[in-house]
Amino acid sequence: MGDTANTTEKATKKSWSKGLRAEFNKIVWPDSESLAKQSAAVIVISVILGVIISILDLGIKYGIEVLIK
């Protein structure tokens, strides 16, 4: 009885491993030019959003100070 469960478990692990390998082979890795462009876009957008959030934060802070005084 134990042999059947052990065999099924090994088959399941082997099947999972083959499926994982097959899916990993389907991955399309970006070329260096595309990766550089996308990385630059992420950095630029992050900086722009950081500046916008900072400006909003200062404006809200100033507005609250005016209301409190």
GUTINU-765278 format. One record per residue (C-alpha): residue in one letter; x, y, z. Coordinates in pm, whole numbers. Example, Ala and Ser with C-alpha at 12.3 -4.5 7.8 and 13.67 -1.06 7.14 Angstrom:
<atom code="A" u="1230" v="-450" w="780"/>
<atom code="S" u="1367" v="-106" w="714"/>
# end
This chain:
<atom code="M" u="0" v="0" w="0"/>
<atom code="G" u="281" v="241" w="82"/>
<atom code="D" u="449" v="179" w="-254"/>
<atom code="T" u="149" v="303" w="-450"/>
<atom code="A" u="130" v="633" w="-258"/>
<atom code="N" u="504" v="686" w="-291"/>
<atom code="T" u="495" v="621" w="-667"/>
<atom code="T" u="202" v="859" w="-711"/>
<atom code="E" u="383" v="1126" w="-510"/>
<atom code="K" u="699" v="1090" w="-723"/>
<atom code="A" u="495" v="1106" w="-1044"/>
<atom code="T" u="319" v="1419" w="-922"/>
<atom code="K" u="649" v="1587" w="-833"/>
<atom code="K" u="799" v="1490" w="-1169"/>
<atom code="S" u="493" v="1619" w="-1354"/>
<atom code="W" u="501" v="1945" w="-1159"/>
<atom code="S" u="871" v="1984" w="-1233"/>
<atom code="K" u="817" v="1925" w="-1605"/>
<atom code="G" u="529" v="2173" w="-1608"/>
<atom code="L" u="737" v="2433" w="-1429"/>
<atom code="R" u="1025" v="2387" w="-1672"/>
<atom code="A" u="787" v="2412" w="-1970"/>
<atom code="E" u="638" v="2737" w="-1838"/>
<atom code="F" u="982" v="2879" w="-1760"/>
<atom code="N" u="1088" v="2815" w="-2121"/>
<atom code="K" u="791" v="3024" w="-2242"/>
<atom code="I" u="926" v="3339" w="-2072"/>
<atom code="V" u="1036" v="3606" w="-2318"/>
<atom code="W" u="1317" v="3806" w="-2161"/>
<atom code="P" u="1349" v="4170" w="-2277"/>
<atom code="D" u="1656" v="4283" w="-2468"/>
<atom code="S" u="1891" v="4532" w="-2303"/>
<atom code="E" u="1760" v="4832" w="-2501"/>
<atom code="S" u="1400" v="4764" w="-2402"/>
<atom code="L" u="1501" v="4700" w="-2042"/>
<atom code="A" u="1692" v="5029" w="-2028"/>
<atom code="K" u="1397" v="5224" w="-2172"/>
<atom code="Q" u="1149" v="5067" w="-1932"/>
<atom code="S" u="1379" v="5122" w="-1634"/>
<atom code="A" u="1427" v="5487" w="-1727"/>
<atom code="A" u="1051" v="5531" w="-1762"/>
<atom code="V" u="992" v="5383" w="-1416"/>
<atom code="I" u="1256" v="5608" w="-1260"/>
<atom code="V" u="1123" v="5923" w="-1431"/>
<atom code="I" u="762" v="5849" w="-1334"/>
<atom code="S" u="867" v="5775" w="-975"/>
<atom code="V" u="1053" v="6106" w="-948"/>
<atom code="I" u="761" v="6299" w="-1101"/>
<atom code="L" u="510" v="6136" w="-865"/>
<atom code="G" u="742" v="6203" w="-570"/>
<atom code="V" u="757" v="6573" w="-660"/>
<atom code="I" u="378" v="6591" w="-704"/>
<atom code="I" u="318" v="6422" w="-368"/>
<atom code="S" u="568" v="6654" w="-198"/>
<atom code="I" u="399" v="6962" w="-342"/>
<atom code="L" u="56" v="6836" w="-234"/>
<atom code="D" u="191" v="6756" w="112"/>
<atom code="L" u="336" v="7106" w="152"/>
<atom code="G" u="12" v="7262" w="27"/>
<atom code="I" u="-203" v="7060" w="265"/>
<atom code="K" u="36" v="7132" w="553"/>
<atom code="Y" u="22" v="7506" w="479"/>
<atom code="G" u="-358" v="7494" w="448"/>
<atom code="I" u="-399" v="7319" w="783"/>
<atom code="E" u="-165" v="7569" w="952"/>
<atom code="V" u="-373" v="7856" w="814"/>
<atom code="L" u="-695" v="7699" w="942"/>
<atom code="I" u="-553" v="7627" w="1288"/>
<atom code="K" u="-412" v="7980" w="1347"/>
# end
